[in-house]
Amino acid sequence: LLTGLPHGSKKARLAVRWGAMGLAAGFLWTAGYTALFWRPAQALDDRTVRLSGTVAEWPQEREYGWSVLVRMETEGPAVPTLLFADSQAAQLRPGDRVETVAHCTLADRSRAGEEITYYTAKGILLTAQGYGLLSWERPEAVPLRDRPALWSRALKDSIDRSFPGDAAPLVKALVTGNRDSLTDPFTTSLQRTGLSHTVAVSGMHLSFLAALVSGLLGRGKRRSALVTCGVVLVFTLISGCTPSVVRAAVMLILLQLAALLGRERDPLTALALALMLLLAWNPFSAAHIGLQLSFASVAGILLFSDRLQERML
């Protein structure tokens, strides 16, 4: 490909060279991620083991029991595992150490044996069905990496205390993206009117929050930029680090840092960096439909909106 380009097109050859290096690095990291995390999960596939690990998220009630995300301890790195259990799991909270007997299955297929990407795109590599007694131990101090989940629950509880019962579910959905308390008729109404995106935390919510902080502290000030970066980072952790929020967070933080460092703002570079960070954290997230739609829509805005607006005007 490099030899087929015109000799005078140095910029094009440089772009192709950097693109090829990026693809090579991506393939190498995917192979390394597979060896470090996926292979240990494969070794536990279709096995009944004594599962021990640390709770990473609040348990969720399901139709037939409860599910909770656990960082399962292995001989190597911890394996993110979705544990299905009975009502014993309802008392767990992030940071707790749990132990039980569980049958493990790779998360790349459903119970019917069909190939799926729903769990692996979210970084969950194993599913486990717990049996018998679920023992747990609560640490005196919650690990730092698990505290955002506690902050998220505290925010939801404060909303329940501050708003009437008919308004609190909507406010929680608008602020945190949690739609568990919304009724089915209300959710259906949002879908029919095309307003479902308002109750799914995305870059829009993060942009409003950053604009509010900047407006209160004054634009163009160093203190305002630093505080905005901190608020954006905390909100991203509380919201669960979904792809759309991480994408918006990286772009907003780079936007603030560009002004602090006196550098030129480059939205496409910021978008590419956000994608690189997400794929470095979990290469399987490329199959996440939320990631695909979020990045495709923003890339379309950056690449074509100005041209379309000029033609329309």
VODODREN-151422 format. One record per residue: residue in three letters; y, z, x of N, C-alpha, C in turn. Coordinates in nm, 2 decimals, m for minus. Each point is the difference from the previous one (the first is absolute). Layout:
<rs>
ALA:Y:Z:X:Y:Z:X:Y:Z:X
...
</rs>
This chain:
<rs>
LEU:m0.12:0.00:0.08:0.12:0.00:m0.08:0.13:0.00:0.09
LEU:m0.01:0.08:0.11:0.12:0.00:0.09:0.02:m0.13:0.06
THR:m0.11:m0.07:0.04:0.02:m0.13:0.07:0.05:m0.11:m0.10
GLY:m0.02:0.02:m0.13:0.04:m0.10:m0.09:0.14:0.00:m0.04
LEU:0.07:0.11:0.04:0.14:0.01:m0.03:0.09:m0.08:0.10
PRO:0.11:m0.05:m0.05:0.09:m0.07:0.10:0.04:0.09:0.12
HIS:0.01:m0.07:0.11:0.03:0.08:0.12:0.14:0.06:0.00
GLY:0.09:m0.06:m0.08:0.13:0.06:0.00:0.02:0.12:m0.10
SER:m0.10:0.02:m0.09:0.00:0.10:m0.10:m0.04:0.13:0.06
LYS:0.08:0.06:0.09:m0.04:0.13:0.06:0.00:0.11:m0.10
LYS:0.09:0.00:m0.10:0.01:0.11:m0.10:m0.13:m0.01:m0.08
ALA:m0.05:m0.12:m0.04:m0.12:m0.01:m0.09:m0.12:0.05:0.08
ARG:m0.01:m0.04:0.13:m0.11:0.04:0.08:0.00:0.15:0.02
LEU:0.11:0.06:0.02:0.01:0.14:0.02:m0.04:0.07:m0.13
ALA:0.04:m0.05:m0.11:m0.04:0.06:m0.13:m0.15:m0.01:m0.02
VAL:m0.06:m0.11:0.03:m0.14:m0.02:m0.01:m0.08:0.10:0.09
ARG:0.06:0.01:0.12:m0.07:0.08:0.10:0.00:0.15:m0.04
TRP:0.12:0.05:m0.05:0.01:0.13:m0.05:m0.09:0.02:m0.13
GLY:m0.01:m0.10:m0.08:m0.09:0.01:m0.12:m0.14:0.01:0.04
ALA:m0.04:m0.08:0.10:m0.14:0.01:0.05:m0.03:0.13:0.06
MET:0.09:0.06:0.08:m0.02:0.13:0.06:m0.01:0.11:m0.11
GLY:0.08:m0.02:m0.11:m0.01:0.10:m0.11:m0.13:m0.01:m0.07
LEU:m0.05:m0.12:m0.03:m0.13:m0.01:m0.06:m0.11:0.05:0.09
ALA:0.01:m0.02:0.13:m0.11:0.05:0.09:0.01:0.16:0.00
ALA:0.12:0.05:0.00:0.01:0.15:0.00:m0.06:0.05:m0.14
GLY:0.03:m0.07:m0.11:m0.05:0.05:m0.13:m0.15:m0.01:0.00
PHE:m0.06:m0.10:0.05:m0.15:m0.01:m0.01:m0.06:0.11:0.09
LEU:0.06:0.02:0.12:m0.05:0.10:0.09:0.01:0.14:m0.07
TRP:0.11:0.03:m0.06:0.01:0.13:m0.06:m0.09:0.02:m0.12
THR:m0.02:m0.11:m0.08:m0.10:0.01:m0.11:m0.14:0.03:0.05
ALA:m0.03:m0.07:0.11:m0.13:0.03:0.06:m0.01:0.15:0.05
GLY:0.11:0.05:0.06:0.00:0.14:0.05:0.00:0.09:m0.12
TYR:0.07:m0.03:m0.11:0.00:0.09:m0.12:m0.14:0.00:m0.06
THR:m0.07:m0.11:0.00:m0.13:m0.01:m0.05:m0.10:0.09:0.08
ALA:0.01:m0.01:0.13:m0.08:0.08:0.09:0.03:0.15:m0.01
LEU:0.12:0.04:m0.02:0.04:0.14:0.00:m0.02:0.07:m0.13
PHE:0.02:m0.07:m0.11:0.00:0.06:m0.13:m0.11:m0.06:m0.10
TRP:m0.02:m0.13:0.00:m0.09:m0.06:m0.09:m0.14:0.03:0.04
ARG:m0.03:m0.01:0.13:m0.14:0.02:0.04:m0.05:0.14:m0.03
PRO:0.08:0.11:0.03:m0.05:0.13:m0.04:m0.02:0.01:m0.15
ALA:0.08:m0.07:m0.08:m0.03:0.00:m0.15:m0.13:m0.07:m0.03
GLN:m0.02:m0.11:0.07:m0.13:m0.08:m0.03:m0.12:0.09:0.04
ALA:0.01:0.08:0.10:m0.11:0.09:0.04:m0.04:0.10:m0.11
LEU:0.10:0.03:m0.09:m0.03:0.09:m0.11:m0.03:m0.06:m0.13
ASP:0.00:m0.13:0.00:m0.03:m0.07:m0.13:m0.14:0.03:m0.05
ASP:m0.01:0.03:m0.13:m0.12:0.02:m0.07:m0.08:0.12:0.06
ARG:0.08:0.10:0.04:m0.06:0.12:0.06:0.05:0.13:m0.07
THR:m0.09:0.10:m0.02:0.04:0.12:m0.06:0.03:0.10:0.12
VAL:0.12:0.05:0.01:0.03:0.08:0.12:0.07:0.13:m0.05
ARG:0.02:0.09:0.10:0.08:0.12:m0.02:0.15:m0.04:0.03
LEU:0.07:m0.03:m0.10:0.14:m0.04:0.01:0.09:0.11:0.03
SER:0.08:m0.01:0.10:0.11:0.10:0.03:0.12:m0.07:0.04
GLY:0.12:0.05:m0.04:0.12:m0.07:0.04:0.12:0.07:m0.06
THR:0.12:m0.07:0.00:0.12:0.06:m0.05:0.05:m0.08:m0.11
VAL:0.05:0.07:m0.11:0.05:m0.07:m0.12:0.14:m0.06:0.04
ALA:0.01:m0.13:m0.04:0.12:m0.07:0.04:0.10:m0.02:m0.12
GLU:m0.05:0.00:m0.12:0.08:m0.02:m0.12:m0.04:0.10:m0.11
TRP:0.08:0.01:m0.10:m0.03:0.08:m0.12:m0.12:m0.06:m0.07
PRO:m0.09:0.08:m0.06:m0.11:m0.06:m0.07:0.04:m0.06:m0.13
GLN:m0.07:m0.11:m0.04:0.04:m0.07:m0.12:m0.12:0.01:m0.10
GLU:0.04:0.03:m0.13:m0.10:0.01:m0.10:m0.04:m0.13:m0.05
ARG:m0.13:m0.03:m0.01:m0.06:m0.12:m0.05:m0.08:0.02:m0.13
GLU:m0.05:m0.11:m0.05:m0.08:0.01:m0.12:m0.13:0.09:0.02
TYR:m0.06:m0.01:0.11:m0.12:0.07:0.03:0.02:0.09:0.12
GLY:0.10:0.09:0.00:0.01:0.10:0.11:0.14:m0.02:0.07
TRP:0.00:0.02:0.13:0.12:0.00:0.08:m0.03:m0.08:0.13
SER:0.11:m0.05:0.05:m0.01:m0.07:0.13:0.11:0.05:0.09
VAL:m0.03:0.01:0.13:0.10:0.05:0.10:m0.02:m0.07:0.13
LEU:0.11:m0.03:0.06:m0.01:m0.07:0.13:m0.01:0.10:0.11
VAL:m0.11:m0.02:0.09:m0.03:0.09:0.10:m0.01:m0.07:0.14
ARG:0.06:0.06:0.10:m0.02:m0.06:0.14:m0.13:0.06:0.05
MET:m0.11:m0.08:m0.01:m0.13:0.05:0.03:m0.02:0.01:0.16
GLU:m0.05:0.11:0.04:m0.02:0.02:0.15:m0.13:m0.07:0.04
THR:0.01:m0.08:0.11:m0.11:m0.06:0.06:0.00:0.03:0.15
GLU:m0.09:m0.06:0.07:m0.01:0.02:0.15:0.12:m0.07:0.06
GLY:0.06:m0.10:m0.06:0.12:m0.07:0.04:0.12:0.03:m0.08
PRO:0.08:m0.09:m0.03:0.12:0.02:m0.08:m0.04:0.04:m0.15
ALA:0.09:0.07:m0.07:m0.03:0.03:m0.14:0.00:m0.12:m0.08
VAL:m0.09:m0.01:m0.10:m0.01:m0.11:m0.09:0.05:0.03:m0.14
PRO:0.11:m0.07:m0.04:0.05:0.02:m0.14:m0.11:m0.02:m0.10
THR:m0.03:0.10:m0.08:m0.11:m0.01:m0.10:0.05:0.05:m0.13
LEU:m0.03:m0.08:m0.11:0.03:0.05:m0.13:m0.12:0.07:m0.06
LEU:0.01:0.13:m0.02:m0.10:0.09:m0.04:0.00:0.01:m0.15
PHE:m0.11:m0.02:m0.07:m0.01:0.02:m0.14:m0.08:0.13:m0.03
ALA:0.05:0.09:m0.08:m0.06:0.12:m0.02:0.02:0.05:m0.14
ASP:m0.05:0.12:m0.04:0.02:0.05:m0.13:0.13:0.09:0.00
SER:0.01:0.08:m0.10:0.12:0.08:m0.02:0.03:0.09:0.12
GLN:m0.09:0.03:0.09:0.03:0.08:0.12:0.11:m0.06:0.08
ALA:0.02:m0.13:0.00:0.10:m0.07:0.08:0.14:0.02:m0.06
ALA:0.01:0.05:m0.12:0.13:0.01:m0.06:0.09:0.10:0.07
GLN:m0.06:0.10:0.07:0.08:0.11:0.06:0.05:m0.04:0.14
LEU:m0.04:m0.11:0.05:0.04:m0.04:0.13:0.14:m0.04:0.01
ARG:0.06:0.01:0.12:0.13:m0.05:0.03:0.00:m0.06:0.14
PRO:0.10:m0.08:0.04:0.01:m0.06:0.13:0.00:0.10:0.11
GLY:m0.08:m0.02:0.10:m0.01:0.09:0.11:m0.12:0.09:0.00
ASP:m0.07:0.01:m0.12:m0.12:0.08:m0.01:m0.11:m0.06:0.08
ARG:m0.09:0.08:0.06:m0.12:m0.04:0.06:m0.11:0.01:m0.10
VAL:m0.08:m0.11:m0.02:m0.11:0.00:m0.09:m0.13:m0.03:0.06
GLU:m0.11:0.04:m0.06:m0.13:m0.03:0.04:m0.09:m0.01:m0.12
THR:m0.09:m0.10:0.00:m0.09:m0.02:m0.11:m0.11:m0.10:0.05
VAL:m0.10:m0.01:m0.08:m0.10:m0.11:0.02:0.04:m0.12:m0.08
ALA:0.00:m0.12:0.06:0.05:m0.12:m0.07:m0.08:m0.12:0.05
HIS:m0.01:m0.09:m0.09:m0.06:m0.13:0.03:0.11:m0.10:0.02
CYS:0.00:m0.06:0.12:0.11:m0.09:0.04:m0.03:m0.15:m0.02
THR:0.10:m0.07:m0.03:m0.01:m0.15:m0.02:0.12:m0.06:0.05
LEU:m0.01:m0.12:0.07:0.11:m0.07:0.05:0.09:m0.04:m0.12
ALA:0.13:0.01:0.03:0.10:m0.02:m0.11:0.03:m0.15:m0.02
ASP:m0.07:m0.09:0.06:0.03:m0.14:m0.01:m0.08:m0.07:m0.12
ARG:m0.07:0.08:m0.08:m0.07:m0.05:m0.11:m0.01:0.10:m0.11
SER:m0.01:m0.05:m0.12:0.00:0.09:m0.12:m0.14:0.06:m0.02
ARG:m0.02:0.08:m0.10:m0.13:0.06:m0.03:m0.10:m0.10:m0.04
ALA:0.05:m0.11:m0.05:m0.09:m0.11:m0.05:m0.03:m0.09:0.12
GLY:0.05:0.02:0.12:m0.03:m0.08:0.12:0.09:m0.11:0.02
GLU:0.11:m0.02:m0.08:0.09:m0.11:0.02:0.10:0.03:0.11
GLU:0.04:m0.10:0.08:0.09:0.02:0.11:0.14:0.02:m0.06
ILE:0.07:0.11:0.05:0.14:0.03:m0.05:0.08:0.04:0.12
THR:0.13:m0.02:m0.02:0.10:0.04:0.11:0.09:0.11:m0.05
TYR:m0.02:0.06:m0.12:0.10:0.09:m0.06:0.01:0.12:0.09
TYR:m0.11:0.06:0.05:0.01:0.12:0.08:0.03:m0.02:0.14
THR:m0.06:m0.10:0.07:0.02:m0.02:0.14:0.15:m0.05:0.02
ALA:0.06:m0.07:m0.10:0.14:m0.04:0.02:0.09:0.12:0.00
LYS:m0.05:0.12:m0.06:0.08:0.12:0.00:m0.04:0.09:0.12
GLY:m0.09:m0.04:0.08:m0.04:0.08:0.12:m0.12:0.09:m0.03
ILE:m0.06:m0.01:m0.12:m0.12:0.08:m0.03:m0.12:m0.08:0.04
LEU:m0.08:0.06:0.09:m0.12:m0.08:0.06:m0.13:0.04:m0.06
LEU:m0.01:0.12:m0.06:m0.12:0.05:m0.06:0.03:0.06:m0.14
THR:m0.10:m0.01:m0.09:0.00:0.08:m0.12:m0.12:0.09:0.01
ALA:0.01:0.12:m0.06:m0.11:0.10:0.01:m0.02:0.07:m0.13
GLN:m0.12:0.02:m0.04:m0.03:0.07:m0.12:m0.05:0.14:0.03
GLY:0.08:0.10:m0.03:m0.04:0.14:0.04:m0.11:0.06:m0.09
TYR:m0.08:0.09:0.06:m0.10:0.06:m0.08:0.00:0.15:0.03
GLY:m0.03:0.08:m0.10:m0.01:0.15:0.02:0.13:0.06:0.03
LEU:m0.01:0.11:0.08:0.12:0.09:0.02:0.10:m0.07:0.09
LEU:0.13:0.01:m0.04:0.11:m0.05:0.08:0.08:0.12:0.06
SER:m0.02:0.02:0.12:0.07:0.12:0.07:0.13:m0.05:0.06
TRP:0.10:0.09:0.00:0.12:m0.04:0.05:0.07:0.12:0.06
GLU:0.09:m0.03:0.10:0.08:0.11:0.07:0.14:m0.05:0.01
ARG:0.10:0.09:m0.04:0.14:m0.04:0.00:0.06:0.06:0.13
PRO:0.06:m0.08:0.08:0.07:0.05:0.13:0.12:0.08:m0.03
GLU:0.04:0.08:0.09:0.12:0.08:m0.02:0.12:m0.09:0.01
ALA:0.00:m0.10:0.08:0.11:m0.09:0.01:m0.05:m0.14:m0.03
VAL:0.06:m0.07:m0.09:m0.04:m0.14:m0.03:0.04:m0.09:0.11
PRO:m0.09:m0.09:0.05:0.03:m0.09:0.11:0.12:m0.09:m0.04
LEU:0.07:m0.03:0.11:0.13:m0.08:m0.03:m0.03:m0.13:m0.07
ARG:m0.11:m0.07:0.03:m0.02:m0.13:m0.05:m0.03:0.01:m0.15
ASP:m0.04:0.12:m0.05:m0.04:0.02:m0.14:0.12:0.05:m0.09
ARG:0.11:0.04:0.07:0.11:0.06:m0.08:0.07:m0.09:m0.09
PRO:0.02:m0.13:0.03:0.06:m0.09:m0.10:m0.06:0.00:m0.13
ALA:m0.14:0.02:m0.01:m0.07:0.00:m0.13:0.04:0.13:m0.07
LEU:0.03:0.11:0.07:0.04:0.12:m0.07:0.15:m0.02:m0.05
TRP:0.08:m0.06:0.08:0.14:m0.03:m0.04:0.00:m0.09:m0.13
SER:m0.09:m0.09:0.00:0.00:m0.09:m0.12:m0.04:0.08:m0.12
ARG:m0.10:0.09:0.01:m0.04:0.08:m0.12:0.12:0.09:m0.04
ALA:0.07:0.06:0.10:0.11:0.09:m0.03:0.11:m0.08:m0.07
LEU:0.03:m0.13:0.04:0.10:m0.08:m0.07:m0.04:m0.03:m0.14
LYS:m0.13:m0.03:m0.03:m0.05:m0.03:m0.13:0.01:0.13:m0.09
ASP:m0.03:0.12:0.06:0.01:0.12:m0.08:0.14:0.03:m0.03
SER:0.10:m0.02:0.09:0.14:0.02:m0.03:0.05:m0.09:m0.11
ILE:m0.05:m0.12:m0.01:0.04:m0.10:m0.10:m0.05:0.06:m0.14
ASP:m0.13:0.05:0.00:m0.05:0.05:m0.12:0.08:0.12:m0.05
ARG:0.05:0.08:0.09:0.08:0.12:m0.04:0.14:m0.04:m0.04
SER:0.05:m0.11:0.05:0.14:m0.04:m0.02:0.03:m0.09:m0.12
PHE:m0.10:m0.07:m0.05:0.01:m0.10:m0.11:m0.08:0.04:m0.12
PRO:0.04:m0.05:m0.12:m0.08:0.03:m0.12:m0.14:m0.07:0.02
GLY:m0.09:0.05:m0.09:m0.14:m0.05:0.01:m0.01:m0.15:m0.02
ASP:0.09:m0.06:m0.09:m0.01:m0.14:m0.03:0.06:m0.09:0.11
ALA:0.09:0.06:0.08:0.07:m0.08:0.11:m0.06:0.02:0.14
ALA:m0.07:0.12:0.02:m0.05:0.03:0.13:m0.10:m0.11:0.05
PRO:m0.09:m0.05:m0.08:m0.10:m0.10:0.05:0.08:m0.13:0.06
LEU:0.10:m0.04:m0.08:0.07:m0.12:0.04:0.08:0.03:0.13
VAL:0.06:0.11:0.01:0.08:0.04:0.12:m0.09:0.00:0.12
LYS:m0.12:0.06:m0.01:m0.10:0.01:0.11:m0.04:m0.14:0.04
ALA:m0.02:m0.09:m0.10:m0.04:m0.13:0.04:0.11:m0.08:0.07
LEU:0.13:0.02:m0.04:0.11:m0.06:0.06:0.02:0.05:0.14
VAL:m0.01:0.13:0.02:0.03:0.06:0.13:m0.12:m0.01:0.10
THR:m0.12:0.03:m0.04:m0.11:0.01:0.09:m0.10:m0.11:m0.02
GLY:0.01:m0.08:m0.11:m0.10:m0.11:m0.02:m0.13:0.05:m0.07
ASN:m0.01:0.13:m0.03:m0.12:0.06:m0.06:0.01:m0.03:m0.15
ARG:m0.10:m0.08:m0.05:0.00:m0.04:m0.14:m0.11:0.07:m0.08
ASP:m0.06:0.11:0.05:m0.11:0.06:m0.06:0.04:0.06:m0.14
SER:0.12:0.05:m0.01:0.04:0.07:m0.12:0.06:m0.10:m0.11
LEU:0.02:m0.12:0.04:0.05:m0.10:m0.10:m0.11:m0.03:m0.11
THR:0.04:m0.01:m0.12:m0.10:m0.03:m0.11:m0.04:m0.15:0.01
ASP:m0.11:m0.04:m0.05:m0.04:m0.14:0.00:0.09:m0.09:m0.08
PRO:0.05:0.05:m0.12:0.10:m0.09:m0.07:0.12:m0.03:0.08
PHE:0.05:0.11:0.07:0.13:m0.02:0.07:m0.03:m0.10:0.12
THR:m0.11:0.02:0.07:m0.04:m0.09:0.11:m0.01:m0.14:m0.05
THR:m0.06:m0.02:m0.12:m0.01:m0.14:m0.05:0.13:m0.06:m0.04
SER:0.09:0.09:m0.05:0.14:m0.05:m0.03:0.07:m0.05:0.13
LEU:m0.02:0.08:0.11:0.06:m0.04:0.13:m0.05:m0.14:0.04
GLN:m0.13:m0.02:m0.01:m0.06:m0.12:0.04:0.05:m0.12:m0.09
ARG:0.01:0.02:m0.13:0.04:m0.11:m0.09:0.15:m0.04:0.03
THR:0.08:0.10:0.04:0.14:m0.03:0.02:0.03:m0.03:0.15
GLY:m0.10:m0.01:0.08:0.02:m0.03:0.14:0.07:0.10:0.08
LEU:m0.02:0.13:m0.03:0.07:0.11:0.07:m0.09:0.09:0.07
SER:m0.13:m0.04:0.02:m0.09:0.08:0.07:0.04:0.03:0.14
HIS:0.08:m0.09:0.07:0.04:0.03:0.13:0.09:0.12:0.02
THR:0.07:0.04:m0.11:0.09:0.11:0.01:m0.07:0.13:0.02
VAL:m0.13:0.01:m0.04:m0.07:0.12:0.01:m0.10:m0.01:0.12
ALA:0.01:m0.09:0.08:m0.08:m0.01:0.12:0.09:0.00:0.12
VAL:m0.01:0.11:0.08:0.09:0.02:0.12:m0.01:m0.12:0.09
SER:0.12:m0.06:0.03:0.01:m0.12:0.08:0.12:0.01:0.08
GLY:0.03:m0.11:0.07:0.12:m0.01:0.08:0.13:0.02:m0.08
MET:m0.01:m0.04:m0.13:0.12:0.02:m0.09:0.04:0.15:m0.01
HIS:m0.10:0.08:m0.02:0.03:0.15:m0.01:0.06:0.05:0.14
LEU:m0.07:m0.04:0.11:0.05:0.04:0.13:0.14:m0.05:0.03
SER:0.03:m0.12:m0.04:0.13:m0.05:0.03:0.11:0.07:m0.08
PHE:m0.03:0.04:m0.13:0.09:0.08:m0.08:0.03:0.13:0.07
LEU:m0.11:0.06:0.05:0.01:0.14:0.06:0.08:m0.01:0.13
ALA:m0.02:m0.10:0.08:0.07:m0.02:0.13:0.15:m0.03:m0.03
ALA:0.03:m0.08:m0.11:0.13:m0.03:m0.03:0.08:0.12:m0.05
LEU:m0.07:0.09:m0.08:0.05:0.12:m0.05:0.04:0.10:0.12
VAL:m0.09:0.01:0.09:0.03:0.09:0.12:0.11:m0.06:0.08
SER:0.00:m0.13:0.03:0.11:m0.06:0.07:0.14:0.02:m0.07
GLY:m0.01:m0.02:m0.13:0.13:0.01:m0.08:0.05:0.14:0.00
LEU:m0.08:0.10:0.00:0.04:0.14:0.00:0.06:0.04:0.13
LEU:m0.07:m0.05:0.11:0.04:0.05:0.14:0.11:m0.10:0.06
GLY:0.01:m0.12:m0.06:0.10:m0.09:0.05:m0.07:m0.11:0.09
ARG:0.03:m0.12:m0.03:m0.06:m0.11:0.08:0.06:m0.01:0.14
GLY:m0.08:m0.05:0.09:0.05:m0.03:0.13:0.01:0.12:0.09
LYS:m0.05:0.12:m0.04:0.00:0.11:0.08:m0.13:0.03:0.06
ARG:0.00:0.05:0.13:m0.13:0.03:0.07:m0.08:0.10:m0.08
ARG:0.07:0.11:m0.05:m0.07:0.10:m0.07:m0.07:m0.06:m0.13
SER:0.07:m0.08:m0.06:m0.05:m0.06:m0.13:m0.13:m0.09:0.04
ALA:0.00:m0.07:0.10:m0.11:m0.08:0.04:m0.12:0.08:0.03
LEU:0.02:0.11:0.08:m0.11:0.09:0.04:m0.06:0.07:m0.12
VAL:0.08:0.05:m0.09:m0.04:0.07:m0.12:m0.08:m0.10:m0.09
THR:0.05:m0.12:m0.01:m0.06:m0.10:m0.09:m0.14:m0.03:0.06
CYS:m0.01:m0.02:0.13:m0.13:m0.02:0.06:m0.10:0.11:m0.03
GLY:0.05:0.13:0.01:m0.09:0.11:m0.03:m0.04:0.01:m0.14
VAL:0.09:m0.02:m0.09:m0.03:0.00:m0.15:m0.10:m0.11:m0.03
VAL:0.02:m0.12:0.05:m0.09:m0.11:m0.02:m0.14:0.03:0.05
LEU:m0.01:0.06:0.12:m0.13:0.03:0.05:m0.07:0.11:m0.08
VAL:0.07:0.10:m0.04:m0.07:0.11:m0.08:m0.04:m0.06:m0.14
PHE:0.08:m0.08:m0.06:m0.04:m0.05:m0.13:m0.12:m0.10:0.01
THR:m0.01:m0.07:0.11:m0.11:m0.09:0.02:m0.13:0.08:0.01
LEU:0.01:0.12:0.08:m0.12:0.08:0.01:m0.04:0.06:m0.14
ILE:0.10:0.05:m0.07:m0.03:0.06:m0.13:m0.06:m0.10:m0.10
SER:0.05:m0.12:0.00:m0.05:m0.10:m0.09:m0.14:m0.06:0.03
GLY:m0.06:0.04:0.11:m0.13:m0.04:0.04:m0.01:m0.12:0.09
CYS:0.11:m0.04:0.06:0.00:m0.11:0.09:m0.07:m0.13:m0.05
THR:0.04:m0.04:m0.12:m0.05:m0.12:m0.05:0.06:m0.12:0.07
PRO:m0.06:m0.12:0.01:0.05:m0.11:0.08:0.14:m0.04:m0.04
SER:0.04:0.00:m0.12:0.13:m0.04:m0.04:0.11:0.10:0.05
VAL:m0.04:0.13:m0.01:0.10:0.10:0.04:0.01:0.00:0.16
VAL:m0.11:m0.01:0.07:0.00:m0.01:0.14:0.08:m0.12:0.05
ARG:m0.02:m0.11:m0.07:0.08:m0.12:0.04:0.15:0.02:m0.02
ALA:0.04:0.06:m0.11:0.14:0.03:m0.02:0.05:0.10:0.09
ALA:m0.08:0.10:0.03:0.04:0.11:0.09:0.03:m0.05:0.14
VAL:m0.09:m0.08:0.06:0.02:m0.06:0.13:0.13:m0.09:0.00
MET:0.02:m0.08:m0.10:0.11:m0.09:0.00:0.13:0.08:m0.01
LEU:0.00:0.11:m0.08:0.12:0.08:m0.02:0.04:0.08:0.13
ILE:m0.11:0.05:0.06:0.03:0.08:0.12:0.05:m0.09:0.11
LEU:m0.06:m0.12:0.02:0.05:m0.09:0.10:0.15:m0.05:m0.04
LEU:0.03:m0.01:m0.12:0.13:m0.03:m0.04:0.10:0.10:0.04
GLN:m0.04:0.13:m0.01:0.09:0.11:0.04:0.01:0.01:0.15
LEU:m0.12:m0.02:0.07:0.00:0.01:0.15:0.08:m0.12:0.06
ALA:0.00:m0.12:m0.07:0.08:m0.11:0.06:0.15:0.04:0.01
ALA:0.05:0.06:m0.11:0.14:0.04:0.01:0.02:0.11:0.10
LEU:m0.09:0.09:0.02:0.02:0.11:0.10:m0.01:m0.05:0.14
LEU:m0.08:m0.10:0.03:m0.02:m0.05:0.13:0.09:m0.12:0.03
GLY:0.07:m0.05:m0.10:0.09:m0.11:0.02:m0.08:m0.13:0.01
ARG:m0.11:m0.01:m0.06:m0.08:m0.12:0.00:0.01:m0.08:m0.12
GLU:m0.03:m0.13:0.01:0.00:m0.09:m0.12:m0.11:0.03:m0.09
ARG:0.03:m0.01:m0.13:m0.10:0.02:m0.10:m0.09:m0.12:m0.02
ASP:m0.13:0.01:0.00:m0.09:m0.11:m0.02:m0.10:0.03:m0.10
PRO:0.02:m0.03:m0.13:m0.10:0.04:m0.11:m0.14:m0.05:0.03
LEU:m0.01:m0.12:0.05:m0.14:m0.06:0.02:m0.07:0.08:0.10
THR:0.06:0.04:0.11:m0.06:0.08:0.10:m0.04:0.13:m0.05
ALA:0.08:0.06:m0.08:m0.03:0.13:m0.07:m0.12:m0.01:m0.09
LEU:m0.01:m0.11:m0.07:m0.11:m0.03:m0.09:m0.13:m0.01:0.08
ALA:0.01:m0.08:0.11:m0.12:m0.02:0.08:m0.05:0.13:0.07
LEU:0.10:0.08:0.04:m0.04:0.13:0.06:m0.07:0.09:m0.10
ALA:0.05:0.00:m0.13:m0.06:0.08:m0.10:m0.15:m0.04:m0.02
LEU:m0.02:m0.13:m0.01:m0.13:m0.06:m0.02:m0.09:0.04:0.12
MET:0.05:m0.01:0.12:m0.08:0.03:0.12:m0.04:0.15:0.00
LEU:0.09:0.09:m0.04:m0.03:0.14:0.00:m0.11:0.03:m0.11
LEU:0.01:m0.06:m0.11:m0.10:0.02:m0.11:m0.14:m0.05:0.05
LEU:0.00:m0.12:0.06:m0.13:m0.06:0.04:m0.05:0.07:0.12
ALA:0.08:0.06:0.09:m0.05:0.08:0.11:m0.06:0.13:m0.05
TRP:0.05:0.06:m0.11:m0.05:0.12:m0.05:m0.14:m0.03:m0.07
ASN:m0.01:m0.12:m0.07:m0.12:m0.03:m0.07:m0.01:m0.15:m0.01
PRO:m0.07:m0.08:0.08:m0.01:m0.14:m0.01:m0.05:m0.05:m0.13
PHE:m0.09:0.08:m0.07:m0.05:m0.03:m0.13:0.10:m0.01:m0.11
SER:0.12:0.06:0.03:0.10:0.00:m0.11:0.06:m0.13:m0.03
ALA:m0.04:m0.10:0.09:0.04:m0.14:m0.03:m0.05:m0.05:m0.14
ALA:m0.11:0.06:m0.05:m0.05:m0.03:m0.13:0.06:0.07:m0.11
HIS:0.10:0.09:0.03:0.07:0.08:m0.11:0.09:m0.09:m0.08
ILE:m0.02:m0.02:m0.13:0.08:m0.09:m0.08:0.15:0.05:0.00
GLY:0.02:0.13:0.01:0.14:0.05:0.00:0.07:m0.04:0.13
LEU:m0.07:0.00:0.11:0.06:m0.04:0.12:0.03:m0.15:0.00
GLN:m0.09:m0.08:m0.05:0.02:m0.15:0.00:0.12:m0.03:m0.09
LEU:0.01:0.06:m0.12:0.11:m0.04:m0.09:0.13:0.05:0.05
SER:0.00:0.13:0.06:0.12:0.05:0.05:0.06:m0.08:0.11
PHE:m0.08:m0.03:0.10:0.05:m0.08:0.12:0.03:m0.14:m0.04
ALA:m0.08:m0.06:m0.08:0.02:m0.14:m0.04:0.14:m0.01:m0.08
SER:0.02:0.09:m0.09:0.13:0.00:m0.07:0.12:0.02:0.08
VAL:m0.01:0.09:0.09:0.12:0.03:0.09:0.02:m0.12:0.10
ALA:m0.11:m0.05:0.05:0.01:m0.12:0.09:0.06:m0.12:m0.07
GLY:m0.04:m0.02:m0.13:0.06:m0.11:m0.08:0.15:0.02:m0.02
ILE:0.04:0.13:m0.03:0.15:0.03:m0.01:0.07:m0.03:0.13
LEU:m0.05:0.04:0.11:0.07:m0.02:0.13:0.00:m0.14:0.04
LEU:m0.10:m0.08:m0.03:m0.01:m0.13:0.05:0.07:m0.11:m0.10
PHE:0.00:0.03:m0.13:0.04:m0.10:m0.09:0.11:0.03:m0.09
SER:0.04:0.13:m0.02:0.10:0.04:m0.10:0.13:m0.06:0.04
ASP:0.05:0.00:0.12:0.13:m0.05:0.04:0.01:m0.15:m0.03
ARG:m0.11:m0.07:0.03:0.00:m0.15:m0.02:0.00:m0.03:m0.15
LEU:m0.07:0.08:m0.08:0.00:m0.03:m0.14:0.13:0.04:m0.06
GLN:0.06:0.10:0.04:0.13:0.04:m0.05:0.11:m0.10:0.03
GLU:m0.01:m0.06:0.13:0.10:m0.10:0.03:m0.02:m0.13:m0.09
ARG:m0.12:m0.03:m0.02:m0.02:m0.12:m0.09:0.04:0.02:m0.14
MET:m0.02:0.12:m0.05:0.04:0.04:m0.14:0.15:0.00:m0.01
LEU:0.07:0.04:0.10:0.14:0.01:0.00:0.07:m0.14:0.02
</rs>
